[in-house]
Amino acid sequence: QVQLVESGGGSVQAGGSLRLSCSASRTIRGTYVAWFRQAPGKEREAIACIKPRGNAGYADSETGRFAISQDKSKNTLYLQIDNLKPEDTAMYYCAAGGTACVNAQTYTYWGQGTQVTVSS
């Protein structure tokens, strides 16, 4: 089992920045870790992942404003979001144990999420 705990969400004004964190109880070698988000009434969508070799991958729709990173010594995954927009308002989830970068169905472990609310 892997426990994931997200933090760092909050209410911000458009144009601001946030850094989300995801603390994992342990790592799983050879698998993907990722960030997803889900807005009310919308399907969950992928943002970015860290691949088993440590390089990052991003969903086609997410370029420029998002940056994923990890600190292996702390078992922590991060998501930096810059120039926040109202449409970024969503619950943000980290996931682990994946076998494909942006395919949510391949991930075994999920956190409870951290809410990001962006006002105009």
MARSENU-527869 format. One record per residue (C-alpha): x, y, z; residue number from 1; residue in one letter. Coordinates in steps of 0.02 Angstrom, whole numbers, plus 50000, padded with zeros to 5 digits. Layout:
N
rec c1:X&c2:Y&c3:Z&vovo:NUM&voza:a;
...
END
This chain:
120
rec c1:50000&c2:50000&c3:50000&vovo:1&voza:q;
rec c1:50051&c2:50179&c3:49966&vovo:2&voza:v;
rec c1:49973&c2:50326&c3:50056&vovo:3&voza:q;
rec c1:49974&c2:50492&c3:49964&vovo:4&voza:l;
rec c1:49937&c2:50658&c3:50048&vovo:5&voza:v;
rec c1:49918&c2:50817&c3:49945&vovo:6&voza:e;
rec c1:49939&c2:50993&c3:50012&vovo:7&voza:s;
rec c1:49966&c2:51169&c3:49951&vovo:8&voza:g;
rec c1:49798&c2:51208&c3:49876&vovo:9&voza:g;
rec c1:49701&c2:51363&c3:49917&vovo:10&voza:g;
rec c1:49608&c2:51514&c3:49853&vovo:11&voza:s;
rec c1:49707&c2:51632&c3:49743&vovo:12&voza:v;
rec c1:49675&c2:51770&c3:49620&vovo:13&voza:q;
rec c1:49702&c2:51749&c3:49436&vovo:14&voza:a;
rec c1:49882&c2:51774&c3:49387&vovo:15&voza:g;
rec c1:49948&c2:51702&c3:49549&vovo:16&voza:g;
rec c1:50049&c2:51545&c3:49578&vovo:17&voza:s;
rec c1:50038&c2:51391&c3:49686&vovo:18&voza:l;
rec c1:50151&c2:51244&c3:49722&vovo:19&voza:r;
rec c1:50059&c2:51086&c3:49765&vovo:20&voza:l;
rec c1:50145&c2:50946&c3:49860&vovo:21&voza:s;
rec c1:50109&c2:50761&c3:49871&vovo:22&voza:c;
rec c1:50194&c2:50662&c3:50009&vovo:23&voza:s;
rec c1:50205&c2:50475&c3:49982&vovo:24&voza:a;
rec c1:50228&c2:50343&c3:50115&vovo:25&voza:s;
rec c1:50346&c2:50252&c3:49999&vovo:26&voza:r;
rec c1:50398&c2:50244&c3:49818&vovo:27&voza:t;
rec c1:50364&c2:50108&c3:49692&vovo:28&voza:i;
rec c1:50510&c2:50078&c3:49577&vovo:29&voza:r;
rec c1:50479&c2:50069&c3:49392&vovo:30&voza:g;
rec c1:50312&c2:50157&c3:49392&vovo:31&voza:t;
rec c1:50241&c2:50327&c3:49350&vovo:32&voza:y;
rec c1:50183&c2:50461&c3:49471&vovo:33&voza:v;
rec c1:50069&c2:50600&c3:49413&vovo:34&voza:a;
rec c1:49954&c2:50744&c3:49444&vovo:35&voza:w;
rec c1:49773&c2:50749&c3:49387&vovo:36&voza:f;
rec c1:49631&c2:50870&c3:49418&vovo:37&voza:r;
rec c1:49443&c2:50866&c3:49414&vovo:38&voza:q;
rec c1:49327&c2:51015&c3:49408&vovo:39&voza:a;
rec c1:49145&c2:51003&c3:49460&vovo:40&voza:p;
rec c1:49041&c2:50925&c3:49324&vovo:41&voza:g;
rec c1:49192&c2:50882&c3:49220&vovo:42&voza:k;
rec c1:49294&c2:50726&c3:49190&vovo:43&voza:e;
rec c1:49460&c2:50700&c3:49276&vovo:44&voza:r;
rec c1:49602&c2:50759&c3:49168&vovo:45&voza:e;
rec c1:49788&c2:50725&c3:49170&vovo:46&voza:a;
rec c1:49914&c2:50863&c3:49197&vovo:47&voza:i;
rec c1:50087&c2:50788&c3:49204&vovo:48&voza:a;
rec c1:50187&c2:50639&c3:49261&vovo:49&voza:c;
rec c1:50361&c2:50586&c3:49313&vovo:50&voza:i;
rec c1:50413&c2:50434&c3:49215&vovo:51&voza:k;
rec c1:50511&c2:50288&c3:49291&vovo:52&voza:p;
rec c1:50675&c2:50357&c3:49225&vovo:53&voza:r;
rec c1:50641&c2:50525&c3:49307&vovo:54&voza:g;
rec c1:50594&c2:50630&c3:49157&vovo:55&voza:n;
rec c1:50433&c2:50726&c3:49151&vovo:56&voza:a;
rec c1:50287&c2:50709&c3:49032&vovo:57&voza:g;
rec c1:50143&c2:50827&c3:49007&vovo:58&voza:y;
rec c1:49969&c2:50809&c3:48940&vovo:59&voza:a;
rec c1:49950&c2:50890&c3:48770&vovo:60&voza:d;
rec c1:49836&c2:51024&c3:48840&vovo:61&voza:s;
rec c1:49953&c2:51074&c3:48982&vovo:62&voza:e;
rec c1:50104&c2:51170&c3:48923&vovo:63&voza:t;
rec c1:50202&c2:51312&c3:48997&vovo:64&voza:g;
rec c1:50108&c2:51352&c3:49156&vovo:65&voza:r;
rec c1:50131&c2:51185&c3:49243&vovo:66&voza:f;
rec c1:50293&c2:51108&c3:49304&vovo:67&voza:a;
rec c1:50305&c2:50939&c3:49388&vovo:68&voza:i;
rec c1:50454&c2:50889&c3:49494&vovo:69&voza:s;
rec c1:50500&c2:50769&c3:49632&vovo:70&voza:q;
rec c1:50615&c2:50757&c3:49781&vovo:71&voza:d;
rec c1:50656&c2:50573&c3:49799&vovo:72&voza:k;
rec c1:50742&c2:50600&c3:49966&vovo:73&voza:s;
rec c1:50576&c2:50662&c3:50036&vovo:74&voza:k;
rec c1:50462&c2:50547&c3:49936&vovo:75&voza:n;
rec c1:50373&c2:50705&c3:49880&vovo:76&voza:t;
rec c1:50299&c2:50755&c3:49714&vovo:77&voza:l;
rec c1:50269&c2:50935&c3:49669&vovo:78&voza:y;
rec c1:50165&c2:51032&c3:49544&vovo:79&voza:l;
rec c1:50205&c2:51215&c3:49513&vovo:80&voza:q;
rec c1:50064&c2:51311&c3:49432&vovo:81&voza:i;
rec c1:50096&c2:51487&c3:49369&vovo:82&voza:d;
rec c1:49982&c2:51619&c3:49297&vovo:83&voza:n;
rec c1:49829&c2:51535&c3:49372&vovo:84&voza:l;
rec c1:49665&c2:51557&c3:49282&vovo:85&voza:k;
rec c1:49486&c2:51536&c3:49344&vovo:86&voza:p;
rec c1:49471&c2:51381&c3:49234&vovo:87&voza:e;
rec c1:49608&c2:51301&c3:49339&vovo:88&voza:d;
rec c1:49484&c2:51289&c3:49482&vovo:89&voza:t;
rec c1:49475&c2:51104&c3:49525&vovo:90&voza:a;
rec c1:49522&c2:50969&c3:49647&vovo:91&voza:m;
rec c1:49700&c2:50917&c3:49614&vovo:92&voza:y;
rec c1:49753&c2:50738&c3:49644&vovo:93&voza:y;
rec c1:49918&c2:50648&c3:49643&vovo:94&voza:c;
rec c1:49928&c2:50468&c3:49591&vovo:95&voza:a;
rec c1:50060&c2:50332&c3:49599&vovo:96&voza:a;
rec c1:50094&c2:50160&c3:49533&vovo:97&voza:g;
rec c1:50048&c2:50203&c3:49355&vovo:98&voza:g;
rec c1:50102&c2:50113&c3:49198&vovo:99&voza:t;
rec c1:50064&c2:50252&c3:49074&vovo:100&voza:a;
rec c1:50097&c2:50437&c3:49094&vovo:101&voza:c;
rec c1:49928&c2:50521&c3:49075&vovo:102&voza:v;
rec c1:49811&c2:50373&c3:49081&vovo:103&voza:n;
rec c1:49719&c2:50382&c3:49247&vovo:104&voza:a;
rec c1:49657&c2:50204&c3:49234&vovo:105&voza:q;
rec c1:49833&c2:50136&c3:49252&vovo:106&voza:t;
rec c1:49864&c2:50216&c3:49422&vovo:107&voza:y;
rec c1:49838&c2:50112&c3:49577&vovo:108&voza:t;
rec c1:49855&c2:50238&c3:49718&vovo:109&voza:y;
rec c1:49770&c2:50405&c3:49737&vovo:110&voza:w;
rec c1:49773&c2:50543&c3:49865&vovo:111&voza:g;
rec c1:49620&c2:50632&c3:49935&vovo:112&voza:q;
rec c1:49654&c2:50789&c3:49836&vovo:113&voza:g;
rec c1:49688&c2:50971&c3:49872&vovo:114&voza:t;
rec c1:49568&c2:51106&c3:49814&vovo:115&voza:q;
rec c1:49626&c2:51250&c3:49705&vovo:116&voza:v;
rec c1:49507&c2:51395&c3:49681&vovo:117&voza:t;
rec c1:49553&c2:51539&c3:49567&vovo:118&voza:v;
rec c1:49452&c2:51700&c3:49567&vovo:119&voza:s;
rec c1:49453&c2:51828&c3:49428&vovo:120&voza:s;
END
